[in-house]
Every structure is written in structure tokens, then in C-alpha cells.
Amino acid sequence: MLELTLVILMVGAVLAVRWIANLSLSGSALTEIGLLILAMGIMEGIPTGLYYHVVLYRLLHPRDRLPPGWWISPTQYHVYLSEDEKRRVRRWFFLGGFGFLLCMTGGILAFSGMLSGAFF
């Protein structure tokens, strides 16, 4: 439910930014900015998201707590972590999530710029 709330807030923020940007930015400029943000999100999000999965695997695999396909929805396995382990995992979890947020924001901005350049 938290993820859905974050997505709704993000889409609302992107639409607000798009409305403001529509006042002063051309479609091509908005597309370039969006692609730059998307690239930054990819460069930040993929390594940190991957490392989050590696850290979680290293902590829980010796305890035989990870079934096949665990990496598809790994947050449900945080309950098996101690508080210290949660702190170690949480840092990489949020950094990977921030990279994902940048990717989504950049992609939506770039798509909005392409649409506004094609139709307006």
C-alpha cells in the first residue's frame, strides 16, 4: 500500500512539474531534462538496488529463509532480520528506491516532453 501511495504522489508531483514546465520549457528541453534524470536514476539505482539484494541474500541465505524467487518481492523477508541487520539493509533499500524514483520521474518527464513536442 505504501508503494501505491508513493506512486500516486510521484505522478501528482510530475504532473505539477509538467504544468509548471509547460509555461517556460519547450518539448525538446523537457525531453532532454527527463532523459538526464532517467540516466542519473539508472546509474544510481541499478548498482544500489543490486547491492541491496546481495546484502539481503548474504544475511538470510545461511539461515535458509529465502525460497526460490525471493528476489521478486524481497521486502517480505525483512521480518527475519535483527534491528542491526535491518539498518544495514535499509540504507541500500532506500538508495535503490530513490534511483527507481529518479528513473520514473525522468521517464515521465521525457515522455511528457516528447508528447508536447509532437502535439503542441
N, CA and C atoms as a LAMMPS dump frame, in Angstrom:
ITEM: TIMESTEP
0
ITEM: NUMBER OF ATOMS
360
ITEM: BOX BOUNDS ff ff ff
-5.0000000000000000e+02 5.0000000000000000e+02
-5.0000000000000000e+02 5.0000000000000000e+02
-5.0000000000000000e+02 5.0000000000000000e+02
ITEM: ATOMS id mol type element x y z
1 1 1 N 0.817 -1.18 0
2 1 2 C 0 0 0
3 1 3 C 0.87 1.255 0
4 2 1 N 1.999 1.207 0.7
5 2 2 C 2.9 2.343 0.733
6 2 3 C 3.447 2.642 -0.655
7 3 1 N 3.777 1.6 -1.41
8 3 2 C 4.3 1.812 -2.758
9 3 3 C 3.267 2.492 -3.646
10 4 1 N 2.009 2.09 -3.538
11 4 2 C 0.947 2.706 -4.33
12 4 3 C 0.79 4.181 -3.972
13 5 1 N 0.859 4.49 -2.697
14 5 2 C 0.772 5.882 -2.263
15 5 3 C 1.929 6.694 -2.821
16 6 1 N 3.135 6.131 -2.771
17 6 2 C 4.289 6.834 -3.313
18 6 3 C 4.165 7.055 -4.811
19 7 1 N 3.654 6.072 -5.521
20 7 2 C 3.477 6.221 -6.973
21 7 3 C 2.456 7.314 -7.272
22 8 1 N 1.358 7.333 -6.539
23 8 2 C 0.345 8.36 -6.759
24 8 3 C 0.91 9.744 -6.46
25 9 1 N 1.649 9.874 -5.371
26 9 2 C 2.27 11.155 -5.055
27 9 3 C 3.282 11.567 -6.117
28 10 1 N 4.059 10.603 -6.603
29 10 2 C 5.051 10.903 -7.621
30 10 3 C 4.391 11.361 -8.916
31 11 1 N 3.349 10.671 -9.325
32 11 2 C 2.649 11.066 -10.555
33 11 3 C 2.049 12.453 -10.398
34 12 1 N 1.477 12.732 -9.249
35 12 2 C 0.946 14.07 -8.997
36 12 3 C 2.028 15.131 -9.044
37 13 1 N 3.18 14.824 -8.458
38 13 2 C 4.299 15.772 -8.495
39 13 3 C 4.798 15.98 -9.913
40 14 1 N 4.89 14.909 -10.67
41 14 2 C 5.351 15.023 -12.052
42 14 3 C 4.368 15.847 -12.876
43 15 1 N 3.075 15.625 -12.667
44 15 2 C 2.083 16.411 -13.394
45 15 3 C 2.162 17.882 -13.018
46 16 1 N 2.42 18.159 -11.75
47 16 2 C 2.584 19.548 -11.321
48 16 3 C 3.823 20.17 -11.95
49 17 1 N 4.92 19.411 -11.966
50 17 2 C 6.143 19.91 -12.608
51 17 3 C 5.911 20.118 -14.089
52 18 1 N 5.185 19.21 -14.71
53 18 2 C 4.889 19.332 -16.141
54 18 3 C 4.046 20.568 -16.415
55 19 1 N 3.09 20.852 -15.575
56 19 2 C 2.26 22.026 -15.744
57 19 3 C 3.094 23.303 -15.616
58 20 1 N 3.997 23.319 -14.629
59 20 2 C 4.878 24.483 -14.458
60 20 3 C 5.852 24.581 -15.623
61 21 1 N 6.417 23.449 -16.025
62 21 2 C 7.375 23.449 -17.132
63 21 3 C 6.718 23.843 -18.443
64 22 1 N 5.45 23.56 -18.582
65 22 2 C 4.725 23.91 -19.801
66 22 3 C 4.709 25.424 -20.007
67 23 1 N 4.858 26.149 -18.94
68 23 2 C 4.85 27.598 -19.033
69 23 3 C 6.143 28.148 -19.628
70 24 1 N 7.259 27.439 -19.456
71 24 2 C 8.527 28.03 -19.867
72 24 3 C 9.466 27.106 -20.645
73 25 1 N 9.231 25.819 -20.714
74 25 2 C 10.145 24.905 -21.387
75 25 3 C 9.532 24.354 -22.667
76 26 1 N 10.374 24.201 -23.653
77 26 2 C 9.914 23.563 -24.883
78 26 3 C 9.87 22.05 -24.678
79 27 1 N 9.23 21.361 -25.608
80 27 2 C 9.147 19.907 -25.514
81 27 3 C 10.506 19.243 -25.586
82 28 1 N 11.382 19.751 -26.448
83 28 2 C 12.709 19.134 -26.568
84 28 3 C 13.545 19.358 -25.312
85 29 1 N 13.426 20.535 -24.692
86 29 2 C 14.182 20.789 -23.46
87 29 3 C 13.689 19.889 -22.34
88 30 1 N 12.382 19.739 -22.246
89 30 2 C 11.825 18.869 -21.22
90 30 3 C 12.234 17.416 -21.449
91 31 1 N 12.273 16.993 -22.711
92 31 2 C 12.717 15.634 -23.034
93 31 3 C 14.169 15.436 -22.63
94 32 1 N 15.022 16.404 -22.918
95 32 2 C 16.436 16.289 -22.552
96 32 3 C 16.624 16.244 -21.042
97 33 1 N 15.896 17.076 -20.324
98 33 2 C 15.986 17.065 -18.858
99 33 3 C 15.503 15.722 -18.314
100 34 1 N 14.404 15.234 -18.856
101 34 2 C 13.879 13.941 -18.421
102 34 3 C 14.847 12.801 -18.675
103 35 1 N 15.477 12.813 -19.844
104 35 2 C 16.448 11.751 -20.157
105 35 3 C 17.682 11.848 -19.266
106 36 1 N 18.078 13.059 -18.912
107 36 2 C 19.21 13.23 -17.992
108 36 3 C 18.863 12.674 -16.609
109 37 1 N 17.669 12.989 -16.119
110 37 2 C 17.242 12.467 -14.816
111 37 3 C 17.11 10.947 -14.871
112 38 1 N 16.59 10.428 -15.971
113 38 2 C 16.482 8.98 -16.148
114 38 3 C 17.856 8.322 -16.106
115 39 1 N 18.828 8.896 -16.805
116 39 2 C 20.185 8.337 -16.807
117 39 3 C 20.799 8.366 -15.407
118 40 1 N 20.58 9.458 -14.677
119 40 2 C 21.1 9.531 -13.309
120 40 3 C 20.453 8.466 -12.427
121 41 1 N 19.159 8.252 -12.615
122 41 2 C 18.472 7.222 -11.84
123 41 3 C 18.986 5.831 -12.142
124 42 1 N 19.276 5.573 -13.416
125 42 2 C 19.821 4.263 -13.791
126 42 3 C 21.206 4.066 -13.189
127 43 1 N 22.044 5.099 -13.279
128 43 2 C 23.409 4.984 -12.752
129 43 3 C 23.428 4.84 -11.234
130 44 1 N 22.444 5.424 -10.552
131 44 2 C 22.397 5.326 -9.101
132 44 3 C 21.578 4.122 -8.64
133 45 1 N 20.475 3.851 -9.297
134 45 2 C 19.538 2.852 -8.813
135 45 3 C 19.925 1.412 -9.059
136 46 1 N 20.484 1.12 -10.21
137 46 2 C 20.819 -0.277 -10.517
138 46 3 C 21.911 -0.817 -9.599
139 47 1 N 23.047 -0.117 -9.429
140 47 2 C 24.064 -0.676 -8.515
141 47 3 C 23.586 -0.779 -7.068
142 48 1 N 22.879 0.242 -6.574
143 48 2 C 22.444 0.183 -5.174
144 48 3 C 21.333 -0.84 -4.982
145 49 1 N 20.43 -0.959 -5.951
146 49 2 C 19.387 -1.98 -5.861
147 49 3 C 19.972 -3.388 -5.91
148 50 1 N 20.958 -3.573 -6.771
149 50 2 C 21.621 -4.872 -6.849
150 50 3 C 22.341 -5.188 -5.542
151 51 1 N 23.028 -4.188 -4.988
152 51 2 C 23.753 -4.425 -3.75
153 51 3 C 22.789 -4.699 -2.587
154 52 1 N 21.612 -4.066 -2.599
155 52 2 C 20.59 -4.362 -1.592
156 52 3 C 20.244 -5.847 -1.625
157 53 1 N 20.023 -6.39 -2.821
158 53 2 C 19.69 -7.805 -2.944
159 53 3 C 20.848 -8.69 -2.487
160 54 1 N 22.072 -8.275 -2.791
161 54 2 C 23.246 -9.045 -2.368
162 54 3 C 23.351 -9.069 -0.84
163 55 1 N 23.196 -7.908 -0.207
164 55 2 C 23.29 -7.836 1.257
165 55 3 C 22.192 -8.679 1.901
166 56 1 N 20.977 -8.555 1.405
167 56 2 C 19.874 -9.34 1.966
168 56 3 C 20.127 -10.837 1.786
169 57 1 N 20.623 -11.218 0.633
170 57 2 C 20.925 -12.634 0.384
171 57 3 C 22.005 -13.133 1.348
172 58 1 N 23.066 -12.351 1.521
173 58 2 C 24.158 -12.77 2.41
174 58 3 C 23.703 -12.904 3.858
175 59 1 N 22.742 -12.092 4.256
176 59 2 C 22.258 -12.17 5.635
177 59 3 C 21.287 -13.326 5.855
178 60 1 N 20.426 -13.602 4.891
179 60 2 C 19.359 -14.578 5.124
180 60 3 C 19.617 -15.957 4.532
181 61 1 N 20.491 -16.07 3.556
182 61 2 C 20.741 -17.383 2.956
183 61 3 C 21.31 -18.391 3.956
184 62 1 N 22.253 -18.011 4.819
185 62 2 C 22.752 -19.004 5.787
186 62 3 C 21.674 -19.511 6.743
187 63 1 N 20.596 -18.775 6.914
188 63 2 C 19.512 -19.194 7.807
189 63 3 C 18.427 -19.989 7.073
190 64 1 N 18.612 -20.224 5.792
191 64 2 C 17.629 -20.932 4.959
192 64 3 C 16.254 -20.258 5.002
193 65 1 N 16.241 -18.93 4.907
194 65 2 C 14.994 -18.171 4.953
195 65 3 C 14.548 -17.678 3.58
196 66 1 N 15.3 -18.004 2.535
197 66 2 C 14.997 -17.477 1.205
198 66 3 C 14.558 -18.589 0.259
199 67 1 N 13.285 -18.62 -0.105
200 67 2 C 12.811 -19.625 -1.067
201 67 3 C 13.183 -19.21 -2.488
202 68 1 N 13.023 -20.082 -3.457
203 68 2 C 13.272 -19.687 -4.851
204 68 3 C 12.356 -18.53 -5.252
205 69 1 N 12.908 -17.597 -5.993
206 69 2 C 12.145 -16.428 -6.43
207 69 3 C 12.008 -15.347 -5.374
208 70 1 N 12.796 -15.407 -4.318
209 70 2 C 12.704 -14.443 -3.226
210 70 3 C 12.975 -13.021 -3.683
211 71 1 N 13.788 -12.858 -4.697
212 71 2 C 14.227 -11.537 -5.148
213 71 3 C 13.104 -10.757 -5.831
214 72 1 N 11.999 -11.409 -6.186
215 72 2 C 10.883 -10.713 -6.832
216 72 3 C 10.187 -9.786 -5.837
217 73 1 N 10.019 -10.232 -4.616
218 73 2 C 9.4 -9.423 -3.567
219 73 3 C 10.19 -9.594 -2.274
220 74 1 N 11.373 -8.984 -2.201
221 74 2 C 12.262 -9.258 -1.07
222 74 3 C 11.881 -8.582 0.231
223 75 1 N 11.032 -7.566 0.213
224 75 2 C 10.743 -6.84 1.455
225 75 3 C 10.012 -7.698 2.481
226 76 1 N 9.316 -8.726 2.03
227 76 2 C 8.6 -9.57 2.986
228 76 3 C 9.556 -10.374 3.871
229 77 1 N 10.807 -10.443 3.504
230 77 2 C 11.784 -11.204 4.281
231 77 3 C 12.545 -10.332 5.279
232 78 1 N 12.217 -9.042 5.349
233 78 2 C 12.86 -8.163 6.324
234 78 3 C 12.497 -8.549 7.751
235 79 1 N 11.397 -9.254 7.937
236 79 2 C 10.982 -9.649 9.295
237 79 3 C 11.978 -10.621 9.926
238 80 1 N 12.779 -11.297 9.12
239 80 2 C 13.757 -12.25 9.641
240 80 3 C 15.067 -11.586 10.042
241 81 1 N 15.165 -10.27 9.885
242 81 2 C 16.395 -9.555 10.19
243 81 3 C 16.35 -8.97 11.597
244 82 1 N 17.53 -8.912 12.227
245 82 2 C 17.626 -8.214 13.503
246 82 3 C 17.623 -6.708 13.231
247 83 1 N 17.514 -5.916 14.287
248 83 2 C 17.488 -4.454 14.108
249 83 3 C 18.783 -3.943 13.478
250 84 1 N 19.909 -4.491 13.866
251 84 2 C 21.18 -4.083 13.277
252 84 3 C 21.247 -4.459 11.799
253 85 1 N 20.774 -5.643 11.483
254 85 2 C 20.758 -6.079 10.085
255 85 3 C 19.783 -5.244 9.257
256 86 1 N 18.661 -4.87 9.863
257 86 2 C 17.705 -4.016 9.15
258 86 3 C 18.32 -2.671 8.801
259 87 1 N 19.124 -2.132 9.712
260 87 2 C 19.797 -0.86 9.417
261 87 3 C 20.759 -1.011 8.248
262 88 1 N 21.466 -2.13 8.203
263 88 2 C 22.399 -2.369 7.083
264 88 3 C 21.665 -2.483 5.758
265 89 1 N 20.539 -3.169 5.766
266 89 2 C 19.778 -3.405 4.541
267 89 3 C 18.996 -2.159 4.134
268 90 1 N 18.459 -1.45 5.11
269 90 2 C 17.586 -0.306 4.833
270 90 3 C 18.288 0.777 4.023
271 91 1 N 19.56 1.02 4.299
272 91 2 C 20.31 2.042 3.566
273 91 3 C 20.292 1.743 2.071
274 92 1 N 20.593 0.515 1.702
275 92 2 C 20.641 0.139 0.288
276 92 3 C 19.243 0.043 -0.311
277 93 1 N 18.283 -0.333 0.517
278 93 2 C 16.894 -0.401 0.073
279 93 3 C 16.398 0.989 -0.353
280 94 1 N 16.643 1.991 0.486
281 94 2 C 16.18 3.339 0.171
282 94 3 C 16.983 3.973 -0.965
283 95 1 N 18.272 3.697 -1.041
284 95 2 C 19.052 4.225 -2.16
285 95 3 C 18.593 3.631 -3.486
286 96 1 N 18.318 2.346 -3.5
287 96 2 C 17.79 1.728 -4.715
288 96 3 C 16.405 2.263 -5.059
289 97 1 N 15.584 2.47 -4.05
290 97 2 C 14.262 3.04 -4.27
291 97 3 C 14.33 4.467 -4.79
292 98 1 N 15.304 5.236 -4.311
293 98 2 C 15.491 6.599 -4.8
294 98 3 C 15.903 6.586 -6.268
295 99 1 N 16.765 5.647 -6.638
296 99 2 C 17.14 5.511 -8.048
297 99 3 C 15.937 5.163 -8.909
298 100 1 N 15.08 4.296 -8.402
299 100 2 C 13.854 3.952 -9.123
300 100 3 C 12.96 5.177 -9.278
301 101 1 N 12.841 5.969 -8.223
302 101 2 C 12.047 7.193 -8.28
303 101 3 C 12.604 8.155 -9.329
304 102 1 N 13.918 8.301 -9.383
305 102 2 C 14.529 9.142 -10.411
306 102 3 C 14.238 8.61 -11.81
307 103 1 N 14.331 7.304 -11.99
308 103 2 C 14.039 6.702 -13.294
309 103 3 C 12.599 6.971 -13.711
310 104 1 N 11.67 6.769 -12.813
311 104 2 C 10.267 7.006 -13.139
312 104 3 C 10.007 8.476 -13.446
313 105 1 N 10.552 9.361 -12.64
314 105 2 C 10.361 10.794 -12.855
315 105 3 C 10.971 11.221 -14.182
316 106 1 N 12.195 10.803 -14.441
317 106 2 C 12.847 11.153 -15.696
318 106 3 C 12.117 10.588 -16.897
319 107 1 N 11.664 9.352 -16.797
320 107 2 C 10.932 8.741 -17.901
321 107 3 C 9.626 9.461 -18.19
322 108 1 N 8.906 9.814 -17.136
323 108 2 C 7.643 10.52 -17.327
324 108 3 C 7.879 11.914 -17.889
325 109 1 N 8.905 12.608 -17.398
326 109 2 C 9.216 13.934 -17.94
327 109 3 C 9.631 13.845 -19.403
328 110 1 N 10.457 12.874 -19.732
329 110 2 C 10.882 12.722 -21.127
330 110 3 C 9.694 12.389 -22.016
331 111 1 N 8.832 11.515 -21.565
332 111 2 C 7.65 11.162 -22.333
333 111 3 C 6.726 12.368 -22.493
334 112 1 N 6.571 13.137 -21.419
335 112 2 C 5.753 14.345 -21.497
336 112 3 C 6.345 15.337 -22.492
337 113 1 N 7.672 15.471 -22.484
338 113 2 C 8.319 16.364 -23.435
339 113 3 C 8.137 15.907 -24.861
340 114 1 N 8.213 14.605 -25.079
341 114 2 C 8.001 14.092 -26.436
342 114 3 C 6.575 14.308 -26.896
343 115 1 N 5.627 14.092 -25.995
344 115 2 C 4.234 14.315 -26.364
345 115 3 C 3.951 15.797 -26.635
346 116 1 N 4.489 16.663 -25.784
347 116 2 C 4.224 18.086 -26.003
348 116 3 C 4.91 18.586 -27.252
349 117 1 N 6.046 18.024 -27.598
350 117 2 C 6.715 18.403 -28.837
351 117 3 C 5.97 17.9 -30.064
352 118 1 N 5.267 16.799 -29.921
353 118 2 C 4.554 16.226 -31.066
354 118 3 C 3.187 16.856 -31.264
355 119 1 N 2.552 17.303 -30.179
356 119 2 C 1.178 17.773 -30.297
357 119 3 C 1.007 19.273 -30.087
358 120 1 N 1.987 19.947 -29.491
359 120 2 C 1.781 21.355 -29.164
360 120 3 C 2.82 22.231 -29.809
